[in-house]
Amino acid sequence: MRELTTADADALHWPARAHCLQSLEEHANRTARLARALFIAIDGLDSGTDDRDKMALFELASDVADHATATVYAFNLEHDRRRAEAEAAHKADSVVFEKDERQ
């Protein structure tokens, strides 16, 4: 995880929270679970609830879910890219090491 700057910490509701943040992956997964819980809660609203209110809540839940799943996808893409780069670098180092041993 990158180092947080003062500006990053100031953007939080409680700046001291910067020292105990969870990983990006955990935040994305938790957001996805919260969106799912919101969908379930909306579905359980009584029939007396205004349909416009229900639709607004569905829009909110849908947006949260879309952003959460996109974040998880982007996180996994970045993780896979970094792992592939590390494996390629390790493989290149192994080839150089083998050449040195032969000489």
DOMARLO-540979 format. One record per atom (N, C-alpha, C): x, y, z; atom name; residue in one letter. Coordinates in Angstrom, 3 decimals. Example, Ala and Ser with C-alpha at 12.3 -4.5 7.8 and 13.67 -1.06 7.14 Angstrom:
REM DOMARLO-540979
((13.190; -5.690; 7.800); "N"; "A") ((12.300; -4.500; 7.800); "CA"; "A") ((13.200; -3.300; 7.800); "C"; "A") ((12.850; -2.250; 7.080); "N"; "S") ((13.670; -1.060; 7.140); "CA"; "S") ((12.900; 0.030; 7.870); "C"; "S") 
END
This chain:
REM DOMARLO-540979
((0.846; -1.169; 0.000); "N"; "M") ((0.000; 0.000; 0.000); "CA"; "M") ((0.896; 1.238; 0.000); "C"; "M") ((0.526; 2.245; -0.760); "N"; "R") ((1.349; 3.448; -0.843); "CA"; "R") ((1.257; 4.250; 0.447); "C"; "R") ((2.242; 5.103; 0.655); "N"; "E") ((2.245; 5.982; 1.822); "CA"; "E") ((1.154; 7.040; 1.679); "C"; "E") ((0.484; 7.336; 2.763); "N"; "L") ((-0.552; 8.364; 2.749); "CA"; "L") ((0.074; 9.729; 2.998); "C"; "L") ((-0.376; 10.710; 2.258); "N"; "T") ((0.098; 12.078; 2.451); "CA"; "T") ((-0.821; 12.792; 3.425); "C"; "T") ((-0.420; 13.972; 3.852); "N"; "T") ((-1.260; 14.779; 4.738); "CA"; "T") ((-2.588; 15.103; 4.067); "C"; "T") ((-2.544; 15.384; 2.760); "N"; "A") ((-3.784; 15.686; 2.028); "CA"; "A") ((-4.714; 14.482; 2.029); "C"; "A") ((-4.139; 13.263; 1.885); "N"; "D") ((-4.957; 12.050; 1.939); "CA"; "D") ((-5.627; 11.933; 3.303); "C"; "D") ((-4.855; 12.120; 4.356); "N"; "A") ((-5.392; 11.995; 5.714); "CA"; "A") ((-6.461; 13.046; 5.974); "C"; "A") ((-6.252; 14.259; 5.469); "N"; "D") ((-7.234; 15.332; 5.669); "CA"; "D") ((-8.565; 15.026; 4.984); "C"; "D") ((-8.548; 14.193; 3.951); "N"; "A") ((-9.776; 13.854; 3.235); "CA"; "A") ((-10.652; 12.891; 4.033); "C"; "A") ((-10.096; 12.242; 5.033); "N"; "L") ((-10.866; 11.311; 5.860); "CA"; "L") ((-11.682; 12.084; 6.890); "C"; "L") ((-12.801; 11.506; 7.327); "N"; "H") ((-13.621; 12.144; 8.363); "CA"; "H") ((-12.832; 12.262; 9.662); "C"; "H") ((-11.999; 11.273; 9.922); "N"; "W") ((-11.178; 11.225; 11.128); "CA"; "W") ((-9.745; 10.993; 10.672); "C"; "W") ((-8.932; 12.055; 10.507); "N"; "P") ((-7.591; 11.928; 9.922); "CA"; "P") ((-6.693; 10.885; 10.586); "C"; "P") ((-6.832; 10.645; 11.888); "N"; "A") ((-5.996; 9.640; 12.554); "CA"; "A") ((-6.285; 8.237; 12.026); "C"; "A") ((-7.404; 8.090; 11.357); "N"; "R") ((-7.796; 6.796; 10.779); "CA"; "R") ((-6.791; 6.323; 9.729); "C"; "R") ((-6.031; 7.238; 9.147); "N"; "A") ((-5.063; 6.890; 8.100); "CA"; "A") ((-4.081; 5.821; 8.576); "C"; "A") ((-3.846; 5.752; 9.884); "N"; "H") ((-2.881; 4.786; 10.413); "CA"; "H") ((-3.463; 3.386; 10.577); "C"; "H") ((-4.777; 3.239; 10.429); "N"; "C") ((-5.377; 1.915; 10.629); "CA"; "C") ((-6.280; 1.510; 9.465); "C"; "C") ((-5.976; 2.016; 8.272); "N"; "L") ((-6.775; 1.659; 7.097); "CA"; "L") ((-6.547; 0.212; 6.691); "C"; "L") ((-7.601; -0.405; 6.179); "N"; "Q") ((-7.490; -1.757; 5.644); "CA"; "Q") ((-7.005; -1.674; 4.208); "C"; "Q") ((-6.712; -2.828; 3.634); "N"; "S") ((-6.211; -2.861; 2.261); "CA"; "S") ((-7.309; -2.456; 1.276); "C"; "S") ((-6.881; -2.056; 0.089); "N"; "L") ((-7.819; -1.704; -0.979); "CA"; "L") ((-8.739; -2.884; -1.279); "C"; "L") ((-8.170; -4.082; -1.308); "N"; "E") ((-8.968; -5.274; -1.603); "CA"; "E") ((-10.067; -5.465; -0.558); "C"; "E") ((-9.728; -5.289; 0.716); "N"; "E") ((-10.725; -5.458; 1.777); "CA"; "E") ((-11.826; -4.403; 1.669); "C"; "E") ((-11.455; -3.161; 1.365); "N"; "H") ((-12.467; -2.113; 1.197); "CA"; "H") ((-13.399; -2.433; 0.027); "C"; "H") ((-12.841; -2.881; -1.084); "N"; "A") ((-13.658; -3.201; -2.259); "CA"; "A") ((-14.597; -4.364; -1.966); "C"; "A") ((-14.085; -5.406; -1.323); "N"; "N") ((-14.928; -6.560; -1.001); "CA"; "N") ((-16.019; -6.191; -0.004); "C"; "N") ((-15.668; -5.377; 0.967); "N"; "R") ((-16.675; -4.963; 1.952); "CA"; "R") ((-17.761; -4.112; 1.297); "C"; "R") ((-17.369; -3.229; 0.390); "N"; "T") ((-18.341; -2.402; -0.327); "CA"; "T") ((-19.289; -3.274; -1.135); "C"; "T") ((-18.758; -4.307; -1.774); "N"; "A") ((-19.603; -5.225; -2.543); "CA"; "A") ((-20.603; -5.931; -1.626); "C"; "A") ((-20.148; -6.353; -0.445); "N"; "R") ((-21.056; -7.022; 0.501); "CA"; "R") ((-22.124; -6.051; 1.011); "C"; "R") ((-21.736; -4.802; 1.258); "N"; "L") ((-22.711; -3.802; 1.711); "CA"; "L") ((-23.760; -3.520; 0.637); "C"; "L") ((-23.337; -3.471; -0.620); "N"; "A") ((-24.292; -3.260; -1.717); "CA"; "A") ((-25.289; -4.415; -1.772); "C"; "A") ((-24.790; -5.632; -1.591); "N"; "R") ((-25.680; -6.802; -1.598); "CA"; "R") ((-26.683; -6.710; -0.446); "C"; "R") ((-26.207; -6.314; 0.728); "N"; "A") ((-27.098; -6.172; 1.882); "CA"; "A") ((-28.157; -5.105; 1.621); "C"; "A") ((-27.761; -4.036; 0.942); "N"; "L") ((-28.718; -2.976; 0.609); "CA"; "L") ((-29.798; -3.493; -0.338); "C"; "L") ((-29.406; -4.276; -1.350); "N"; "F") ((-30.394; -4.875; -2.257); "CA"; "F") ((-31.382; -5.741; -1.474); "C"; "F") ((-30.873; -6.553; -0.552); "N"; "I") ((-31.730; -7.442; 0.241); "CA"; "I") ((-32.674; -6.618; 1.122); "C"; "I") ((-32.157; -5.544; 1.724); "N"; "A") ((-32.990; -4.691; 2.585); "CA"; "A") ((-34.093; -4.004; 1.788); "C"; "A") ((-33.760; -3.534; 0.596); "N"; "I") ((-34.761; -2.861; -0.246); "CA"; "I") ((-35.857; -3.839; -0.624); "C"; "I") ((-35.460; -5.043; -0.965); "N"; "D") ((-36.425; -6.064; -1.370); "CA"; "D") ((-37.410; -6.375; -0.244); "C"; "D") ((-36.965; -6.207; 0.997); "N"; "G") ((-37.818; -6.515; 2.140); "CA"; "G") ((-38.687; -5.360; 2.609); "C"; "G") ((-38.618; -4.202; 1.938); "N"; "L") ((-39.449; -3.061; 2.343); "CA"; "L") ((-40.923; -3.399; 2.160); "C"; "L") ((-41.738; -2.862; 3.041); "N"; "D") ((-43.174; -3.158; 2.938); "CA"; "D") ((-43.782; -2.502; 1.699); "C"; "D") ((-44.949; -2.970; 1.352); "N"; "S") ((-45.606; -2.497; 0.132); "CA"; "S") ((-46.086; -1.051; 0.248); "C"; "S") ((-46.079; -0.489; 1.458); "N"; "G") ((-46.518; 0.890; 1.639); "CA"; "G") ((-45.444; 1.915; 1.281); "C"; "G") ((-44.242; 1.442; 0.991); "N"; "T") ((-43.145; 2.351; 0.641); "CA"; "T") ((-43.363; 2.901; -0.763); "C"; "T") ((-43.137; 4.187; -0.908); "N"; "D") ((-43.273; 4.848; -2.211); "CA"; "D") ((-42.327; 4.176; -3.212); "C"; "D") ((-42.861; 3.829; -4.378); "N"; "D") ((-42.052; 3.161; -5.408); "CA"; "D") ((-40.866; 4.009; -5.852); "C"; "D") ((-41.037; 5.329; -5.837); "N"; "R") ((-39.923; 6.212; -6.229); "CA"; "R") ((-38.772; 6.100; -5.233); "C"; "R") ((-39.112; 5.957; -3.952); "N"; "D") ((-38.071; 5.785; -2.935); "CA"; "D") ((-37.335; 4.462; -3.144); "C"; "D") ((-38.118; 3.418; -3.430); "N"; "K") ((-37.501; 2.111; -3.691); "CA"; "K") ((-36.569; 2.180; -4.898); "C"; "K") ((-37.020; 2.830; -5.961); "N"; "M") ((-36.202; 2.925; -7.175); "CA"; "M") ((-34.922; 3.719; -6.906); "C"; "M") ((-35.025; 4.776; -6.107); "N"; "A") ((-33.836; 5.564; -5.764); "CA"; "A") ((-32.842; 4.709; -4.980); "C"; "A") ((-33.351; 3.902; -4.055); "N"; "L") ((-32.471; 3.014; -3.293); "CA"; "L") ((-31.852; 1.942; -4.186); "C"; "L") ((-32.637; 1.410; -5.130); "N"; "F") ((-32.084; 0.432; -6.074); "CA"; "F") ((-30.971; 1.056; -6.918); "C"; "F") ((-31.155; 2.313; -7.335); "N"; "E") ((-30.113; 3.015; -8.100); "CA"; "E") ((-28.842; 3.154; -7.268); "C"; "E") ((-29.008; 3.536; -6.005); "N"; "L") ((-27.862; 3.678; -5.112); "CA"; "L") ((-27.141; 2.343; -4.951); "C"; "L") ((-27.901; 1.299; -4.663); "N"; "A") ((-27.299; -0.026; -4.490); "CA"; "A") ((-26.605; -0.482; -5.763); "C"; "A") ((-27.215; -0.212; -6.900); "N"; "S") ((-26.636; -0.608; -8.180); "CA"; "S") ((-25.314; 0.114; -8.440); "C"; "S") ((-25.278; 1.415; -8.172); "N"; "D") ((-24.040; 2.183; -8.365); "CA"; "D") ((-22.935; 1.697; -7.438); "C"; "D") ((-23.280; 1.471; -6.177); "N"; "V") ((-22.286; 0.986; -5.220); "CA"; "V") ((-21.746; -0.369; -5.671); "C"; "V") ((-22.640; -1.253; -6.083); "N"; "A") ((-22.218; -2.581; -6.540); "CA"; "A") ((-21.348; -2.486; -7.789); "C"; "A") ((-21.733; -1.636; -8.741); "N"; "D") ((-20.939; -1.469; -9.965); "CA"; "D") ((-19.528; -0.989; -9.658); "C"; "D") ((-19.426; 0.013; -8.805); "N"; "H") ((-18.103; 0.546; -8.464); "CA"; "H") ((-17.286; -0.468; -7.666); "C"; "H") ((-17.936; -1.185; -6.773); "N"; "A") ((-17.215; -2.179; -5.974); "CA"; "A") ((-16.673; -3.302; -6.850); "C"; "A") ((-17.498; -3.819; -7.747); "N"; "T") ((-17.021; -4.920; -8.589); "CA"; "T") ((-15.973; -4.438; -9.581); "C"; "T") ((-16.111; -3.207; -10.070); "N"; "A") ((-15.083; -2.656; -10.967); "CA"; "A") ((-13.765; -2.482; -10.218); "C"; "A") ((-13.846; -2.067; -8.961); "N"; "T") ((-12.638; -1.908; -8.152); "CA"; "T") ((-11.961; -3.249; -7.915); "C"; "T") ((-12.742; -4.265; -7.571); "N"; "V") ((-12.173; -5.604; -7.366); "CA"; "V") ((-11.526; -6.099; -8.655); "C"; "V") ((-12.191; -5.906; -9.784); "N"; "Y") ((-11.655; -6.332; -11.076); "CA"; "Y") ((-10.338; -5.615; -11.380); "C"; "Y") ((-10.325; -4.285; -11.203); "N"; "A") ((-9.110; -3.503; -11.467); "CA"; "A") ((-7.988; -3.908; -10.514); "C"; "A") ((-8.337; -4.146; -9.254); "N"; "F") ((-7.339; -4.577; -8.272); "CA"; "F") ((-6.726; -5.905; -8.694); "C"; "F") ((-7.574; -6.852; -9.103); "N"; "N") ((-7.067; -8.164; -9.515); "CA"; "N") ((-6.227; -8.079; -10.782); "C"; "N") ((-6.617; -7.225; -11.731); "N"; "L") ((-5.811; -7.029; -12.941); "CA"; "L") ((-4.424; -6.510; -12.585); "C"; "L") ((-4.387; -5.511; -11.717); "N"; "E") ((-3.107; -4.923; -11.301); "CA"; "E") ((-2.263; -5.957; -10.560); "C"; "E") ((-2.906; -6.719; -9.686); "N"; "H") ((-2.199; -7.759; -8.932); "CA"; "H") ((-1.609; -8.798; -9.882); "C"; "H") ((-2.395; -9.247; -10.859); "N"; "D") ((-1.913; -10.230; -11.838); "CA"; "D") ((-0.773; -9.669; -12.680); "C"; "D") ((-0.877; -8.390; -13.066); "N"; "R") ((0.178; -7.763; -13.867); "CA"; "R") ((1.483; -7.707; -13.080); "C"; "R") ((1.399; -7.307; -11.828); "N"; "R") ((2.605; -7.224; -10.995); "CA"; "R") ((3.217; -8.597; -10.760); "C"; "R") ((2.367; -9.601; -10.556); "N"; "R") ((2.883; -10.956; -10.349); "CA"; "R") ((3.584; -11.455; -11.604); "C"; "R") ((2.994; -11.191; -12.779); "N"; "A") ((3.608; -11.609; -14.043); "CA"; "A") ((4.950; -10.902; -14.248); "C"; "A") ((5.014; -9.613; -13.919); "N"; "E") ((6.277; -8.877; -14.039); "CA"; "E") ((7.333; -9.449; -13.099); "C"; "E") ((6.930; -9.776; -11.877); "N"; "A") ((7.874; -10.339; -10.908); "CA"; "A") ((8.374; -11.704; -11.370); "C"; "A") ((7.469; -12.524; -11.913); "N"; "E") ((7.872; -13.841; -12.419); "CA"; "E") ((8.814; -13.703; -13.606); "C"; "E") ((8.540; -12.743; -14.497); "N"; "A") ((9.406; -12.520; -15.659); "CA"; "A") ((10.785; -12.044; -15.205); "C"; "A") ((10.820; -11.160; -14.221); "N"; "A") ((12.103; -10.672; -13.706); "CA"; "A") ((12.877; -11.802; -13.044); "C"; "A") ((12.177; -12.647; -12.296); "N"; "H") ((12.821; -13.788; -11.641); "CA"; "H") ((13.376; -14.760; -12.680); "C"; "H") ((12.597; -14.995; -13.722); "N"; "K") ((13.032; -15.894; -14.792); "CA"; "K") ((14.264; -15.320; -15.497); "C"; "K") ((14.255; -14.019; -15.759); "N"; "A") ((15.404; -13.369; -16.405); "CA"; "A") ((16.638; -13.464; -15.517); "C"; "A") ((16.472; -13.280; -14.208); "N"; "D") ((17.595; -13.407; -13.278); "CA"; "D") ((18.135; -14.828; -13.269); "C"; "D") ((17.249; -15.817; -13.353); "N"; "S") ((17.667; -17.223; -13.371); "CA"; "S") ((18.495; -17.526; -14.603); "C"; "S") ((18.095; -16.988; -15.752); "N"; "V") ((18.826; -17.214; -17.002); "CA"; "V") ((20.221; -16.606; -16.900); "C"; "V") ((20.330; -15.405; -16.369); "N"; "V") ((21.630; -14.744; -16.203); "CA"; "V") ((22.496; -15.546; -15.245); "C"; "V") ((21.922; -16.045; -14.158); "N"; "F") ((22.656; -16.831; -13.177); "CA"; "F") ((23.186; -18.116; -13.803); "C"; "F") ((22.370; -18.788; -14.628); "N"; "E") ((22.806; -20.017; -15.299); "CA"; "E") ((23.950; -19.740; -16.265); "C"; "E") ((23.906; -18.632; -16.987); "N"; "K") ((24.985; -18.260; -17.912); "CA"; "K") ((26.282; -18.040; -17.142); "C"; "K") ((26.193; -17.367; -15.997); "N"; "D") ((27.382; -17.103; -15.188); "CA"; "D") ((27.998; -18.399; -14.676); "C"; "D") ((27.182; -19.368; -14.314); "N"; "E") ((27.695; -20.642; -13.812); "CA"; "E") ((28.428; -21.418; -14.894); "C"; "E") ((27.973; -21.321; -16.137); "N"; "R") ((28.592; -22.048; -17.246); "CA"; "R") ((29.958; -21.474; -17.612); "C"; "R") ((30.172; -20.231; -17.364); "N"; "Q") ((31.429; -19.587; -17.775); "CA"; "Q") ((32.503; -19.874; -16.831); "C"; "Q") 
END
